[in-house]
Amino acid sequence: MSDSGYLGVTYPIDVSSPTKEEELITDALLETLKGENQFDSEAESKNREIVLAKIDKLVKNFVYLASLKHKMPEGLARTCGGKIFAFGSYRLGVHGAGADIDTLCVVPAHITRDDFFEIMVDQLKARPEVSGMTAVPTAHVPVIKMVFGGVDIDLTFASLNQPTIPEDLELLDNKILRNLDEKTIRSVNGSRVTDEILRLVPNIPTFRLALRCIKLWAKRRAIYSNSIGFLGGVAWAMLVARTCQLYPNACAGTIVSRFFKVFLFWKWPSPVLLKTIEEGPMHLRVWNPKYYASDAAHKMPIITPAYPSMCATHNVSLSTRRIIGSELKRGVDIVDRIMKGEAQWAELFAKDDFFRNYKFYLQINVTSTDEDAFHGLCGFLESRLRVYLTSLEEVNLVVLVHPYIKNYEHNFVCTTDQEIKDIRNGTTTTQPNTPAATAAAVEKPSAETEGAEDNNDAEKIESAPEKKQIFTSSFYMALQLKEKNENAPDDNRRMDISMHTQEFMRFVKSSEIWNDDTMSIFIRFLRQNQLPDEVFAGGPRTRILSEEEKQRKANRKRRKHSDDQAGKSAKKVKPANNYVPSTSGATVESSTATKQKDGVEDERENNGSPSADSKDSTASGAVTIPPPVPPPAKVGGIRLKLLSSS
């Protein structure tokens, strides 16, 4: 708390109490969130408690087994303890139906991170209630992701510098950080930051309701993902907490309204702080852009309040910050109308139009024939996509790179090499198998079939093609490119992303998780009309034009009308030498040139299809990037230099 008696690093902006109208708007927000299934049912809450109790028991057994592995006597091994701490949205009290639980596994000093990703992973694999497990030991914060008893769990690890872990252990004391490595400190700080946020908000119920609203909005607008380069749950929580500090007596509806305005006009990269940054007694590195160049490079710094203070948004790029800004502007417009009674809260939570907003997309396909390795590959790729994004931002014609937070996973059963090749290339038209169909496709012959003596049946079984299961995942990025300068007709633009693509693929293949025998990665350049049906989820496919595109289209239409009028006037008075003077000052262009005015084809690409290059590629790791315009005979198109795979 500051010397002024208020929470935060500055005085509040407004300390007035809510009006009756604002309270009614908050009531409407609460009802909307209930209708959006943002609150746990009693049965779900009970199941979460049961799941956490089981994980806590597994952690204690893991510590016991790991202690025996390190030659500790059995009696002593049983007294070492071990404990889990829930943090994130569950600890903040803002989790909704189906939300995950961030969990920290705390163990004694002699237990290592390698033990965690070996013994604990083996224990979890043996549990029938565990599915979809992905271990990501190389992440910024090493984590095991899984579904346990129907609940999504993110389990992190911290080995403290003490021989045992008592049941009454608390993590707020800075002394527990002594002699810990950076990864462990980051893991422990997840729990410490959550508790500190709750301590720094003036009204916890108001904070929780406002945060539920912001979390739902961010997820629906596809800007809720720390690993991809947007903001994660902790960062959004800190922004809402800061708004609560600035308006300490406001109700939740007002907090949401002020939230959008405060951060739309925030002067980034000025940091968002909930309290003054502590130096601390242990000389650990804290966020300081004056001393550290990496801290000064952060685009949208939101600083954690627990010592040592860190930037929770180090993954944000120039592109993702710009995307967040555009969504904040949309939020301001809608919430202003809500506060005036001209709109409903449901409008704020409309789903994103990512696959309808751009002309060009990159599809990153990864496959594996090993299911366990596949989950690890997807987790690794998700945490490293920002490397590809930042390299693409350096390309000359690229204005914006927009990553999508959702990936599309399938599993197929293939019978031919061509099917495998098409699936790995992302060009297959075969629908993925449903779980039931997949199971039926790979099940063993029945007892009756095995005992049959009919020679024809035996021949059919012997001649049946071998079935091979392959797991696939597709990630997407949209590219916004510079528009062609209409005043420079000779502006022949070229764009080459092959080097960046090859470099990223080599980066992925050089990781410890990669296996050339079972995995593949393939990247395709697609027009909007070439996107697969599944990404539209049965909705409309028509691309939504931006205001700038609408204006350019209107300008082209006016120019065409002016040219047509000039042509008609010229036909009426035709000089003997066939020279047609311009009566409008406009240059008459061919239809081809007119279509190419903006540097890419107009909406004619709606009937396009991937090029032959995409279909004929044979290397599982090849980069096939079909040119986003027709053959290079037409001047002014965007060209891509294609490189064969290494």
VOGU-3710 file (C-alpha; in Angstrom, 3 decimals, decimal comma):
1> msdsgylgvt> 0,000/0,000/0,000  1,316/3,445/-0,902  1,751/6,330/1,538  -1,551/7,743/0,268  -3,428/4,844/1,847  -4,404/3,389/-1,531  -3,123/0,270/-3,272  -0,867/0,726/-6,283  2,015/2,901/-7,404  -0,129/6,011/-8,105
11> ypidvssptk> -3,179/7,742/-6,698  -6,558/6,427/-7,913  -8,206/8,162/-10,836  -11,701/8,054/-9,362  -12,881/6,960/-5,900  -16,599/7,584/-6,412  -19,143/4,886/-5,599  -21,181/3,176/-8,348  -24,478/4,612/-9,506  -27,712/2,648/-9,649
21> eeelitdall> -27,370/2,369/-13,444  -23,837/0,971/-13,132  -25,018/-1,617/-10,614  -27,782/-2,716/-13,000  -25,232/-3,049/-15,804  -23,068/-5,177/-13,485  -26,061/-7,395/-12,686  -26,616/-7,866/-16,418  -22,932/-8,802/-16,797  -23,231/-11,439/-14,087
31> etlkgenqfd> -26,284/-12,996/-15,745  -24,536/-13,001/-19,133  -21,496/-14,770/-17,674  -23,741/-17,375/-16,072  -25,401/-17,916/-19,428  -21,953/-18,334/-20,976  -21,226/-21,175/-18,525  -18,435/-19,277/-16,780  -19,107/-20,743/-13,340  -18,460/-24,264/-12,078
41> seaesknrei> -21,369/-26,448/-11,068  -21,274/-28,029/-7,623  -20,411/-31,418/-9,140  -17,539/-29,926/-11,158  -16,152/-28,157/-8,101  -16,222/-31,404/-6,143  -14,482/-33,260/-8,973  -11,703/-30,648/-9,060  -11,103/-31,141/-5,351  -10,916/-34,912/-5,828
51> vlakidklvk> -8,480/-34,552/-8,734  -6,202/-32,228/-6,751  -6,231/-34,644/-3,793  -5,186/-37,506/-6,091  -2,377/-35,460/-7,617  -1,153/-34,469/-4,157  -1,008/-38,146/-3,213  0,877/-38,955/-6,433  3,400/-36,203/-5,671  4,123/-37,654/-2,253
61> nfvylaslkh> 4,605/-41,106/-3,775  6,823/-39,596/-6,485  9,056/-38,039/-3,807  9,242/-41,403/-2,035  10,236/-43,283/-5,225  12,755/-40,646/-6,260  14,286/-40,686/-2,760  14,768/-44,446/-2,992  16,373/-43,923/-6,401  18,888/-41,598/-4,724
71> kmpeglartc> 19,797/-44,362/-2,204  17,905/-42,846/0,705  16,750/-45,288/3,450  13,095/-46,241/3,089  12,077/-44,883/6,495  13,628/-41,517/5,762  12,236/-41,481/2,224  8,688/-41,707/3,604  9,192/-38,559/5,715  10,434/-36,300/2,904
81> ggkifafgsy> 6,960/-35,035/2,094  5,888/-33,132/-0,981  3,008/-30,774/-1,655  1,004/-29,209/-4,469  -0,090/-25,588/-4,731  -2,893/-24,504/-7,052  -2,422/-21,100/-8,633  -3,629/-19,162/-11,673  -7,356/-18,811/-12,345  -8,308/-21,561/-9,892
91> rlgvhgagad> -6,478/-19,878/-7,009  -7,797/-16,463/-8,073  -11,329/-17,860/-7,948  -12,194/-17,038/-11,575  -12,123/-20,479/-13,182  -15,090/-21,467/-15,293  -16,590/-24,738/-16,407  -13,950/-26,780/-18,207  -11,070/-24,464/-17,240  -7,651/-25,889/-16,491
101> idtlcvvpah> -5,902/-25,837/-13,116  -2,345/-24,543/-12,825  -0,596/-26,664/-10,218  2,872/-26,517/-8,668  4,602/-29,655/-7,388  6,978/-28,715/-4,519  9,608/-31,266/-3,456  12,794/-31,427/-1,290  16,262/-30,450/-2,498  17,481/-33,951/-3,464
111> itrddffeim> 14,672/-34,445/-6,024  15,665/-33,234/-9,489  13,750/-31,959/-12,498  14,906/-35,038/-14,415  13,271/-37,197/-11,723  10,055/-35,250/-12,236  9,981/-35,764/-15,995  10,859/-39,435/-15,609  9,274/-40,927/-12,470  6,287/-38,586/-12,244
121> vdqlkarpev> 5,541/-38,966/-15,950  5,679/-42,770/-15,626  3,281/-42,637/-12,677  0,829/-40,490/-14,604  0,985/-42,729/-17,685  -0,057/-45,650/-15,527  -3,196/-43,862/-14,310  -6,343/-44,766/-16,275  -7,885/-41,332/-15,626  -4,969/-39,531/-17,342
131> sgmtavptah> -5,128/-38,744/-21,064  -3,545/-36,390/-23,589  -0,376/-35,999/-21,534  2,395/-33,775/-22,887  5,672/-33,224/-21,068  7,513/-30,041/-22,078  10,780/-29,973/-20,093  12,336/-27,355/-22,400  9,606/-24,723/-21,939  10,347/-21,368/-20,293
141> vpvikmvfgg> 8,536/-22,868/-17,307  8,878/-26,680/-17,637  5,450/-28,283/-17,440  3,434/-31,480/-17,775  0,101/-30,879/-19,509  -2,618/-33,501/-19,170  -6,274/-34,262/-18,603  -6,748/-35,884/-15,198  -10,220/-37,164/-14,370  -11,767/-34,847/-16,954
151> vdidltfasl> -9,887/-31,771/-15,668  -7,120/-30,057/-17,665  -4,008/-29,849/-15,497  -0,760/-27,907/-16,024  1,710/-29,359/-13,522  4,973/-27,464/-12,904  7,892/-28,392/-10,670  10,019/-26,777/-7,944  12,730/-28,365/-5,829  13,306/-26,172/-2,748
161> nqptipedle> 16,570/-25,907/-0,863  15,364/-27,836/2,189  15,429/-31,545/3,164  11,683/-32,004/3,703  8,417/-30,352/2,645  6,018/-29,909/5,596  2,266/-29,776/5,068  2,052/-26,231/6,457  4,649/-24,828/4,033  3,889/-21,345/2,670
171> lldnkilrnl> 5,630/-19,831/-0,344  5,319/-16,092/0,368  8,519/-15,915/2,422  11,354/-14,697/0,162  13,810/-16,966/1,992  12,538/-20,042/0,182  14,122/-18,655/-3,007  17,672/-19,089/-1,708  19,961/-21,108/-4,007  17,227/-21,883/-6,553
181> dektirsvng> 17,889/-21,850/-10,288  15,989/-19,523/-12,626  13,528/-22,145/-13,873  12,613/-23,122/-10,311  12,158/-19,490/-9,307  9,832/-18,957/-12,277  7,851/-22,033/-11,251  7,547/-20,979/-7,592  6,637/-17,443/-8,564  3,476/-18,647/-10,292
191> srvtdeilrl> 1,942/-19,351/-6,895  3,573/-16,349/-5,204  2,298/-13,927/-7,866  -1,270/-15,207/-7,601  -1,354/-14,687/-3,838  0,222/-11,236/-4,190  -2,381/-10,135/-6,764  -5,210/-11,006/-4,382  -3,462/-9,006/-1,663  -3,158/-5,924/-3,911
201> vpniptfrla> -6,768/-5,490/-5,090  -9,132/-3,298/-3,048  -12,262/-5,416/-3,576  -11,775/-9,116/-4,364  -15,399/-9,952/-5,430  -15,423/-6,996/-7,865  -12,010/-7,993/-9,193  -13,122/-11,577/-9,742  -16,275/-10,687/-11,656  -14,456/-8,176/-13,869
211> lrciklwakr> -11,653/-10,670/-14,527  -14,131/-13,371/-15,532  -15,472/-10,955/-18,133  -12,035/-10,047/-19,492  -10,886/-13,678/-19,638  -13,965/-14,710/-21,633  -13,542/-11,752/-23,986  -9,837/-12,511/-24,555  -10,525/-16,190/-25,269  -13,383/-15,468/-27,675
221> raiysnsigf> -11,256/-12,902/-29,509  -8,320/-15,373/-29,685  -5,810/-13,228/-27,773  -5,485/-15,450/-24,689  -2,206/-17,352/-24,974  1,133/-16,520/-23,405  3,081/-19,131/-25,389  1,809/-17,937/-28,785  2,685/-14,304/-28,044  -0,461/-12,794/-26,559
231> lggvawamlv> -1,302/-12,457/-22,853  -1,824/-15,371/-20,487  -4,145/-15,561/-17,514  -1,740/-13,925/-15,039  -1,088/-10,942/-17,327  -4,808/-10,310/-17,883  -5,337/-10,624/-14,116  -2,684/-7,997/-13,420  -4,253/-5,578/-15,921  -7,660/-5,975/-14,271
241> artcqlypna> -6,062/-5,635/-10,816  -4,392/-2,375/-11,889  -7,748/-1,060/-13,127  -9,279/-1,946/-9,759  -6,520/0,035/-8,033  -7,272/3,069/-10,206  -11,040/2,830/-9,499  -11,114/1,252/-6,002  -14,831/1,759/-5,316  -16,230/0,983/-8,763
251> cagtivsrff> -18,459/-2,006/-9,511  -17,427/-4,737/-11,952  -19,273/-3,296/-14,947  -17,505/0,023/-14,528  -14,133/-1,695/-14,037  -14,569/-3,487/-17,377  -15,486/-0,218/-19,106  -12,453/1,588/-17,646  -10,182/-1,401/-18,395  -10,562/-1,031/-22,156
261> kvflfwkwps> -9,968/2,716/-22,108  -6,997/2,625/-19,734  -5,042/0,070/-21,753  -6,099/1,210/-25,214  -4,340/4,507/-24,478  -1,534/3,092/-22,351  1,883/4,420/-23,423  3,668/1,159/-24,137  6,393/0,165/-23,418  5,836/1,911/-20,070
271> pvllktieeg> 5,386/-0,994/-17,631  2,215/-1,905/-15,756  3,040/-2,233/-12,035  0,850/-3,258/-9,110  3,463/-2,158/-6,592  6,977/-0,763/-6,505  9,576/-3,263/-7,677  11,477/-4,806/-4,751  15,223/-5,222/-4,873  15,137/-8,015/-2,278
281> pmhlrvwnpk> 17,831/-9,417/0,017  19,272/-12,092/-2,303  20,408/-9,998/-5,244  18,307/-11,977/-7,690  17,774/-10,444/-11,093  14,646/-8,289/-11,220  13,112/-6,629/-14,253  15,074/-3,473/-15,031  15,210/-2,080/-18,589  17,983/0,337/-17,598
291> yyasdaahkm> 20,379/-2,495/-16,816  19,248/-5,315/-19,108  18,886/-4,942/-22,871  16,497/-7,906/-23,021  14,150/-6,149/-20,573  14,319/-2,937/-22,592  13,240/-4,922/-25,668  9,907/-5,987/-24,138  7,048/-4,595/-26,213  4,254/-4,685/-23,640
301> piitpaypsm> 5,768/-5,125/-20,147  3,415/-6,224/-17,378  5,484/-6,806/-14,253  4,739/-9,442/-11,622  4,401/-8,095/-8,054  6,214/-10,938/-6,227  9,984/-10,814/-5,723  11,894/-11,190/-7,988  9,718/-9,126/-10,302  9,619/-10,426/-13,883
311> cathnvslst> 7,912/-9,502/-17,120  4,887/-11,763/-17,639  4,600/-10,723/-21,293  8,105/-11,273/-22,678  6,617/-13,240/-25,607  4,592/-10,317/-26,962  5,778/-9,135/-30,384  5,058/-5,953/-32,315  2,394/-7,833/-34,283  0,609/-9,346/-31,289
321> rriigselkr> 0,686/-6,023/-29,416  -0,955/-4,370/-32,402  -3,611/-7,108/-32,548  -4,339/-6,703/-28,830  -4,666/-2,950/-29,403  -7,228/-3,423/-32,158  -9,271/-5,705/-29,900  -9,104/-3,154/-27,072  -10,451/-0,521/-29,477  -13,300/-2,828/-30,445
331> gvdivdrimk> -13,969/-3,375/-26,730  -14,108/0,379/-26,058  -16,682/0,883/-28,816  -18,927/-1,953/-27,619  -18,718/-1,260/-23,870  -19,447/2,436/-24,421  -22,703/1,406/-26,094  -23,404/-1,074/-23,282  -23,003/1,664/-20,657  -25,444/3,815/-22,668
341> geaqwaelfa> -27,967/0,961/-22,887  -27,506/0,621/-26,648  -25,899/-2,866/-26,670  -25,776/-6,118/-24,695  -22,787/-7,810/-23,050  -23,105/-10,784/-25,400  -21,863/-8,603/-28,280  -18,511/-8,190/-26,510  -18,037/-11,970/-26,460  -18,619/-12,599/-30,185
351> kddffrnykf> -16,195/-15,151/-31,646  -13,175/-13,967/-33,601  -13,112/-13,796/-37,431  -9,450/-14,768/-37,787  -9,972/-16,957/-40,850  -12,035/-14,320/-42,665  -9,951/-11,226/-41,972  -6,864/-11,830/-44,125  -5,928/-12,746/-47,695  -2,902/-14,906/-46,934
361> ylqinvtstd> -2,137/-17,605/-44,370  0,641/-19,971/-43,381  -0,339/-23,485/-42,361  2,255/-25,283/-40,221  1,601/-29,036/-40,260  3,347/-31,492/-37,955  2,767/-35,240/-37,877  3,936/-38,244/-35,890  3,203/-41,954/-35,932  3,856/-42,113/-32,157
371> edafhglcgf> 0,955/-40,699/-30,130  2,951/-39,896/-26,985  5,708/-38,224/-28,991  3,055/-36,339/-30,982  1,696/-34,572/-27,896  5,226/-33,554/-26,936  5,868/-32,274/-30,457  2,702/-30,139/-30,419  3,612/-28,644/-27,053  7,111/-27,834/-28,240
381> lesrlrvylt> 5,913/-26,278/-31,507  3,320/-24,127/-29,739  5,981/-22,762/-27,400  8,335/-21,972/-30,320  6,004/-20,552/-32,980  6,900/-17,053/-31,826  10,450/-17,680/-33,133  8,995/-18,062/-36,639  6,690/-15,086/-36,095  9,455/-12,670/-35,126
391> sleevnlvvl> 11,582/-13,730/-38,099  8,663/-13,153/-40,491  8,147/-9,669/-39,062  11,516/-8,754/-40,603  10,390/-9,578/-44,169  10,171/-6,462/-46,341  6,498/-6,653/-47,363  5,103/-8,025/-44,098  3,089/-5,528/-42,059  1,647/-7,949/-39,509
401> vhpyiknyeh> 1,951/-11,622/-38,547  -1,134/-12,872/-36,720  -0,785/-16,287/-35,016  -3,919/-18,231/-34,126  -4,110/-19,600/-30,594  -5,875/-22,833/-31,548  -4,386/-25,793/-33,407  -6,384/-28,488/-35,211  -5,505/-32,066/-34,292  -6,578/-35,254/-36,082
411> nfvcttdqei> -5,578/-38,869/-36,375  -5,818/-40,828/-39,599  -5,538/-44,486/-40,523  -3,661/-44,782/-43,823  -3,346/-47,747/-46,164  -1,108/-46,282/-48,891  2,092/-44,256/-49,030  0,271/-41,609/-51,065  -2,259/-41,089/-48,264  0,577/-40,666/-45,754
421> kdirngtttt> 2,327/-38,231/-48,075  -0,829/-36,155/-48,609  -1,561/-36,035/-44,888  1,979/-34,958/-44,041  1,825/-32,269/-46,722  -1,518/-31,025/-45,401  -3,140/-31,466/-48,827  -5,339/-34,477/-48,099  -9,049/-34,279/-48,741  -9,679/-37,369/-46,620
431> qpntpaataa> -11,691/-36,721/-43,513  -9,989/-37,740/-40,269  -11,226/-40,830/-38,517  -13,531/-40,455/-35,583  -12,342/-42,253/-32,440  -14,861/-45,000/-33,069  -13,905/-45,356/-36,699  -10,227/-45,381/-35,850  -10,713/-48,079/-33,261  -12,699/-50,148/-35,714
441> avekpsaete> -10,071/-49,698/-38,378  -7,211/-51,007/-36,247  -9,006/-53,641/-34,161  -7,828/-57,227/-34,317  -9,828/-59,941/-36,108  -12,579/-61,525/-34,026  -12,403/-65,068/-32,671  -14,758/-66,245/-35,423  -12,471/-64,804/-38,101  -9,382/-66,351/-36,565
451> gaednndaek> -11,017/-69,767/-36,435  -12,513/-69,665/-39,901  -11,289/-72,313/-42,308  -12,629/-70,715/-45,449  -9,678/-70,225/-47,835  -11,240/-67,172/-49,481  -11,544/-65,363/-46,137  -7,939/-66,245/-45,325  -6,775/-64,831/-48,648  -8,683/-61,591/-48,016
461> iesapekkqi> -7,021/-61,172/-44,604  -3,568/-61,846/-46,041  -4,053/-59,457/-48,952  -5,531/-56,634/-46,856  -3,271/-53,538/-46,949  -1,316/-52,691/-43,816  -2,927/-49,895/-41,832  -0,788/-47,175/-40,314  -2,022/-44,587/-37,826  -0,713/-41,044/-38,129
471> ftssfymalq> -1,393/-38,097/-35,810  -1,492/-34,579/-37,238  -1,772/-31,013/-35,998  -2,137/-27,793/-37,997  -1,193/-24,347/-36,692  -2,070/-21,165/-38,565  -0,608/-17,691/-39,011  -2,102/-14,890/-41,081  0,047/-12,449/-43,051  -0,940/-8,865/-43,694
481> lkeknenapd> 1,176/-7,425/-46,514  1,916/-3,886/-47,609  -0,441/-2,672/-50,279  1,025/-1,754/-53,643  1,643/1,932/-54,218  -0,953/2,813/-56,832  1,081/5,872/-57,816  4,048/3,671/-58,738  2,915/1,379/-61,591  6,411/-0,127/-61,890
491> dnrrmdismh> 6,416/-1,228/-58,261  7,221/-4,910/-58,917  7,267/-6,345/-55,422  8,992/-9,550/-54,406  8,730/-11,345/-51,092  10,941/-14,244/-50,048  10,116/-16,140/-46,843  11,815/-19,381/-47,826  14,956/-18,665/-45,801  12,945/-17,857/-42,665
501> tqefmrfvks> 10,839/-20,975/-43,167  13,801/-23,280/-43,702  15,560/-21,802/-40,688  12,539/-22,404/-38,470  12,186/-25,982/-39,697  15,846/-26,653/-38,971  15,328/-25,158/-35,523  12,424/-27,552/-34,849  14,319/-30,560/-36,183  17,375/-29,767/-34,061
511> seiwnddtms> 15,397/-30,111/-30,816  15,801/-33,147/-28,583  12,170/-34,092/-29,103  12,511/-34,541/-32,886  12,605/-38,001/-34,478  13,163/-38,144/-38,251  11,767/-41,678/-38,463  8,339/-40,861/-37,011  7,836/-37,098/-37,422  7,439/-34,567/-40,199
521> ifirflrqnq> 6,905/-30,832/-40,520  5,478/-29,106/-43,578  4,613/-25,434/-44,130  2,176/-24,197/-46,783  1,290/-20,719/-48,016  -2,471/-20,462/-48,600  -4,963/-17,948/-49,874  -8,004/-17,399/-47,711  -10,223/-19,359/-50,112  -7,855/-22,367/-49,873
531> lpdevfaggp> -8,310/-22,809/-46,109  -9,919/-26,120/-45,047  -13,596/-26,185/-44,136  -12,946/-27,193/-40,525  -11,525/-23,791/-39,550  -14,825/-22,104/-40,425  -16,826/-24,513/-38,215  -19,803/-24,423/-40,568  -19,883/-20,621/-40,658  -19,503/-18,309/-43,655
541> rtrilseeek> -16,229/-18,388/-45,618  -16,488/-15,007/-47,351  -13,564/-12,770/-46,515  -14,332/-9,625/-44,514  -12,815/-6,534/-46,109  -11,124/-3,977/-43,891  -12,197/-0,334/-44,044  -9,041/0,474/-46,036  -9,811/-2,289/-48,550  -13,384/-1,066/-48,908
551> qrkanrkrrk> -12,083/2,424/-49,603  -9,580/1,182/-52,195  -12,276/-0,887/-53,857  -14,548/2,160/-54,026  -11,693/4,238/-55,477  -11,027/1,637/-58,172  -14,708/1,584/-59,028  -14,771/5,372/-59,357  -11,653/5,335/-61,536  -13,119/2,630/-63,759
561> hsddqagksa> -16,329/4,625/-64,150  -14,297/7,718/-65,032  -12,252/5,757/-67,570  -15,391/4,299/-69,124  -16,840/7,779/-69,528  -13,589/8,965/-71,116  -13,707/6,057/-73,545  -17,281/6,827/-74,590  -16,420/10,479/-75,204  -13,418/9,495/-77,303
571> kkvkpannyv> -15,532/7,261/-79,547  -17,868/10,130/-80,425  -15,031/12,293/-81,856  -12,382/10,101/-83,485  -9,351/11,857/-85,045  -8,059/10,637/-88,373  -4,790/9,383/-86,927  -6,692/7,197/-84,367  -5,180/9,156/-81,456  -7,667/9,407/-78,582
581> pstsgatves> -7,061/12,389/-76,318  -7,899/11,949/-72,658  -10,912/14,001/-71,663  -10,806/13,100/-67,988  -7,130/13,177/-67,128  -7,324/9,455/-66,251  -5,213/6,743/-67,842  -7,181/3,903/-69,403  -5,781/0,563/-68,273  -6,330/-3,006/-69,346
591> statkqkdgv> -8,578/-5,138/-67,192  -5,549/-7,198/-66,132  -3,650/-4,133/-64,984  -6,688/-2,840/-63,115  -7,057/-6,093/-61,235  -3,406/-5,946/-60,217  -3,591/-2,367/-58,934  -3,366/-3,327/-55,258  -0,436/-5,727/-55,733  -2,469/-8,925/-55,455
601> ederenngsp> -5,442/-10,284/-57,315  -8,875/-9,049/-56,329  -11,535/-11,406/-55,031  -11,047/-13,636/-58,121  -8,927/-15,947/-55,934  -12,092/-17,279/-54,337  -12,039/-20,025/-56,960  -8,326/-20,766/-56,583  -6,627/-23,970/-55,555  -3,169/-24,967/-54,292
611> sadskdstas> -0,521/-25,074/-56,988  0,880/-28,223/-58,475  4,074/-27,668/-56,515  2,121/-28,272/-53,334  0,730/-31,559/-54,595  3,920/-32,948/-56,105  6,273/-32,412/-53,185  7,618/-35,680/-51,820  9,869/-34,752/-48,925  8,134/-34,978/-45,563
621> gavtipppvp> 9,999/-31,950/-44,319  9,812/-29,894/-47,524  8,734/-26,298/-47,672  6,024/-25,930/-50,274  4,813/-22,375/-50,535  2,591/-21,881/-53,594  2,888/-18,348/-55,029  -0,053/-16,276/-53,807  -0,635/-14,846/-57,307  -0,945/-16,409/-60,784
631> ppakvggirl> 2,174/-17,082/-62,949  4,761/-14,284/-63,062  3,720/-13,083/-66,500  1,546/-10,496/-64,758  3,493/-7,569/-63,402  3,042/-6,370/-59,824  2,372/-9,665/-58,071  3,919/-10,848/-54,835  6,490/-13,531/-55,631  8,010/-16,129/-53,373
641> kllsss> 11,370/-17,727/-53,940  10,993/-21,479/-53,441  13,769/-23,593/-51,971  13,922/-27,359/-51,914  14,069/-28,988/-48,506  17,413/-29,651/-46,930
//
